[in-house]
């Protein structure tokens, strides 16, 4: 197989993990929808749970292996494990590296499943200690360190506030304490941010989002050293059964090809829309790392190639009026998830269970999380304008 290690990101996004199919001569890997593979002539000494050999799709599949090769290359890691969803990937990290005597530090602004896992389920069920802190505050991270801290997990940019945490500085804090640093980089993707190069031990990606980019497949990945990823494969993938389907792995393999082009467009459009919203009288705030008004704008400029397509904003209106605005949108779709080709918006009310962790402006009337898609930015701005007008804003 050709060595693409010295080629550009965009070239690796197309070629790594792909090859000519030996049976048909097709220039793209086929979908191998098998749940098991023929064993060698002598299977007596076989490790039935080997996550790196094709035996049974719960341990690995051909399409999973190809995708893992591509993602490891794009993230700059030695190895990768691909799982059924982003939450499966996050859970695999916590399951593999935390035990009943462990302490974990996590960004207090994080995906809802992470918040529940670390704030409720793992402490209540297994006695794991968790401290949620504002990881954009390095002193707060340092103060949270305990002798039994095994893991620091950060989300940057944070979901849904777009808070930026300093990966390199927190990696240093973690390693001085003998802990690992894992980074959920789903809002950025490997095209905009390279956590491993900045010192992180593990990178978590929700493949459902930007990496797939088409809103039609679910998956998650963890990338890091071979030693750490082998532990996750053995403990969390094989024995918890969070395997990805070959079809979803193939879809995501297809989606990642255009990741560089899509992230350029998402970021360019989001910048224009954020600037428009910030200038609109009825908008109470805009949280987008590309705006100079963002609290961590300078850090984002150093740490990220571009600022991605995710922003949040508030309206000077009550919940009923905000819902009128959302329902008046015609191009932008009201739906959860993010990183799709189409623009998605969701209204998060002031009663959200994590609202106390958000900046004050987010909790006044609730806020809107906006995933800027690939439509022309002028059309998206026109859609926002007409919906704002219909809501009387």
PESULPE-V666601 format. One record per run of one state. SS is the DSSP state (alpha for helix, beta for strand, coil for the rest). FROM is the first residue (numbers start at 0). TO is the last residue. Records with the same first field share a line. If there is no record, write none. Layout:
SS=FROM-TO ; FROM-TO
//
This chain:
coil=0-7 ; 15-34 ; 36-54 ; 56-60 ; 75-77 ; 83-84 ; 97-101 ; 107-110 ; 126-127 ; 133-136 ; 144-147 ; 155-165 ; 176-178 ; 184-187 ; 192-200 ; 206-218 ; 224-224 ; 240-244 ; 256-257 ; 279-281 ; 287-295 ; 303-308 ; 315-317 ; 328-331 ; 334-342 ; 348-353 ; 357-358 ; 363-365 ; 371-375 ; 390-392
alpha=8-14 ; 61-74 ; 85-96 ; 111-125 ; 137-143 ; 166-175 ; 188-191 ; 225-239 ; 245-255 ; 258-278 ; 296-302 ; 318-327 ; 354-356 ; 359-362 ; 376-389
beta=35-35 ; 55-55 ; 78-82 ; 102-106 ; 128-132 ; 148-154 ; 179-183 ; 201-205 ; 219-223 ; 282-286 ; 309-314 ; 332-333 ; 343-347 ; 366-370
//
